[in-house]
Amino acid sequence: MSNSFRVHNSESTKNKPTRWYSNRQEKAVAAAINGKQSANSGATLFDKSDVKTNLFTIECKTKTTNSESFTLKRAWFDKQIKESIQMGKPYSAIVINFGPDAPYNENHYIINENLFRTLLDYLNEERNK
């Protein structure tokens, strides 16, 4: 899979503020999906989520140090669904990565089962053409 993050030496990413890591991931996700990074990480009243497209709201979560695990919170998913509805977007996703350095900084998109089934149906149809 393609990764829009550059390979970084851990010394070059050491001692950066948390916002630096988040901003870097949001820019990479926006570029990868032809989306737009939200102002102030979606913390305004009118511009929610970290990244958005015409169909999606995206919440980005990243680790500031390389890690083998990531704890997910149910509240993140509930918030994304609410923000998608508020912004009139039919879909939402959460994007995680496990740290600033390769291979940990590969983005992984988490979608709900209904959207996954739609994707699966589409891919099966494409394969059978």
Beta strands, then each sheet from edge to edge (+ up, - down):
strand 1: 36-37
strand 2: 51-52
strand 3: 56-62
strand 4: 91-97
strand 5: 108-110
sheet 1: 1+ 2- 3+ 4+ 5-
end
